[in-house]
Amino acid sequence: MGADKNSGMDDPDLELIKKRKMKKLQEQLATKEKDKSNLELQDKTNKNKPEGIDSERNFLLRYLYDRGDEVLKLAEQQYPLQTKIIIKRLNELIRFGEISKISGGDLLAVYRSLGLNIRVDTHISISDHGKTISFSDKLKQSNDADPDSDGLL
């Protein structure tokens, strides 16, 4: 009989506790649904405007020199996903004062140190008698002018 008496007294208390827990769970569910709808709205907005990536890229461009912009463009074409991550990390280093300016050669070295070999078109030009000609054309001219040579310089 003592057990029945205690369980009878606890019933209103248990009901009150259950109601509080239920109310708390409903509030948490409502908060999660609200957060989910906010995230969906942000995703739609971000898909329409890729400003974050562009603004990060533009920020980095201000600190690039000596053909750094060309290296960045080639990197974006050849390794787009990795370049997004590298841009963010370089911007962090710039903001913390670890890096002040980045040359094209330094940027190329960063990619190569990460195992990303960026192919850069290289042209060597020579000034010959006031004209600028490519190195390969100069070699052809020197071979044509000296037919007795073996083609060695």
C-alpha positions as semicolon CSV with decimal commas, in nm:
position;residue;x (nm);y (nm);z (nm)
1;M;0,000;0,000;0,000
2;G;0,286;0,240;0,072
3;A;0,412;0,203;-0,284
4;D;0,070;0,285;-0,429
5;K;0,046;0,592;-0,211
6;N;0,388;0,729;-0,329
7;S;0,317;0,657;-0,696
8;G;-0,014;0,843;-0,664
9;M;0,164;1,150;-0,526
10;D;0,435;1,138;-0,792
11;D;0,189;1,126;-1,082
12;P;0,113;1,501;-1,083
13;D;0,485;1,573;-1,044
14;L;0,572;1,332;-1,326
15;E;0,309;1,487;-1,549
16;L;0,452;1,831;-1,478
17;I;0,806;1,711;-1,558
18;K;0,685;1,543;-1,877
19;K;0,506;1,862;-1,985
20;R;0,820;2,070;-1,921
21;K;1,037;1,827;-2,119
22;M;0,785;1,815;-2,402
23;K;0,772;2,195;-2,416
24;K;1,153;2,213;-2,418
25;L;1,176;1,956;-2,700
26;Q;0,917;2,144;-2,905
27;E;1,114;2,467;-2,862
28;Q;1,435;2,290;-2,971
29;L;1,258;2,146;-3,274
30;A;1,121;2,488;-3,368
31;T;1,469;2,639;-3,333
32;K;1,622;2,367;-3,552
33;E;1,356;2,417;-3,819
34;K;1,415;2,792;-3,810
35;D;1,793;2,742;-3,842
36;K;1,740;2,498;-4,127
37;S;1,520;2,744;-4,317
38;N;1,778;3,020;-4,258
39;L;2,056;2,797;-4,396
40;E;1,847;2,711;-4,702
41;L;1,787;3,081;-4,760
42;Q;2,160;3,154;-4,727
43;D;2,244;2,872;-4,969
44;K;2,003;3,013;-5,227
45;T;2,153;3,358;-5,180
46;N;2,509;3,226;-5,207
47;K;2,428;3,032;-5,523
48;N;2,295;3,349;-5,682
49;K;2,593;3,558;-5,568
50;P;2,938;3,398;-5,547
51;E;3,074;3,716;-5,385
52;G;3,267;3,539;-5,110
53;I;3,504;3,372;-5,352
54;D;3,534;3,680;-5,572
55;S;3,601;3,913;-5,281
56;E;3,863;3,672;-5,142
57;R;4,028;3,656;-5,484
58;N;4,020;4,035;-5,528
59;F;4,171;4,080;-5,182
60;L;4,459;3,849;-5,275
61;L;4,511;4,020;-5,613
62;R;4,599;4,344;-5,432
63;Y;4,900;4,170;-5,274
64;L;5,030;3,997;-5,589
65;Y;5,307;4,139;-5,807
66;D;5,552;4,023;-6,078
67;R;5,294;3,829;-6,280
68;G;5,131;3,685;-5,969
69;D;4,790;3,749;-6,123
70;E;4,885;3,535;-6,424
71;V;5,001;3,250;-6,200
72;L;4,677;3,273;-5,999
73;K;4,468;3,262;-6,317
74;L;4,656;2,955;-6,444
75;A;4,621;2,790;-6,103
76;E;4,245;2,850;-6,103
77;Q;4,217;2,692;-6,447
78;Q;4,430;2,389;-6,365
79;Y;4,341;2,330;-5,996
80;P;4,014;2,516;-5,916
81;L;3,921;2,343;-5,589
82;Q;4,269;2,355;-5,441
83;T;4,311;2,718;-5,546
84;K;4,000;2,825;-5,352
85;I;4,150;2,675;-5,036
86;I;4,493;2,824;-5,102
87;I;4,340;3,170;-5,162
88;K;4,162;3,157;-4,826
89;R;4,477;3,046;-4,643
90;L;4,697;3,310;-4,809
91;N;4,442;3,577;-4,719
92;E;4,453;3,464;-4,355
93;L;4,832;3,491;-4,356
94;I;4,811;3,838;-4,512
95;R;4,555;3,954;-4,254
96;F;4,772;3,825;-3,967
97;G;5,073;4,008;-4,109
98;E;5,272;3,694;-4,188
99;I;5,290;3,787;-4,559
100;S;5,309;4,136;-4,708
101;K;5,341;4,082;-5,084
102;I;5,357;3,770;-5,301
103;S;5,543;3,754;-5,632
104;G;5,442;3,530;-5,918
105;G;5,748;3,315;-5,854
106;D;5,665;3,281;-5,484
107;L;5,305;3,185;-5,563
108;L;5,429;2,928;-5,813
109;A;5,666;2,791;-5,546
110;V;5,374;2,760;-5,300
111;Y;5,178;2,549;-5,546
112;R;5,478;2,335;-5,633
113;S;5,561;2,278;-5,266
114;L;5,206;2,143;-5,228
115;G;5,263;1,904;-5,518
116;L;5,056;2,105;-5,766
117;N;5,270;2,159;-6,075
118;I;5,125;2,455;-6,262
119;R;5,214;2,461;-6,629
120;V;5,327;2,811;-6,726
121;D;5,390;2,908;-7,088
122;T;5,740;3,048;-7,106
123;H;5,869;3,254;-7,399
124;I;6,227;3,376;-7,420
125;S;6,278;3,683;-7,639
126;I;6,605;3,832;-7,759
127;S;6,674;4,180;-7,887
128;D;6,868;4,140;-8,213
129;H;6,965;4,452;-8,412
130;G;6,676;4,651;-8,265
131;K;6,419;4,377;-8,325
132;T;6,272;4,150;-8,061
133;I;6,266;3,789;-8,177
134;S;6,203;3,460;-8,000
135;F;6,496;3,251;-7,883
136;S;6,391;2,959;-8,106
137;D;6,388;3,188;-8,413
138;K;6,736;3,312;-8,321
139;L;6,862;2,954;-8,300
140;K;6,708;2,875;-8,640
141;Q;6,874;3,182;-8,792
142;S;7,213;3,090;-8,651
143;N;7,179;2,732;-8,783
144;D;7,073;2,857;-9,128
145;A;7,363;3,104;-9,140
146;D;7,624;2,840;-9,046
147;P;7,547;2,517;-9,238
148;D;7,889;2,363;-9,157
149;S;7,818;2,355;-8,783
150;D;7,663;2,056;-8,615
151;G;7,393;2,272;-8,461
152;L;7,587;2,307;-8,139
153;L;7,651;2,645;-7,986
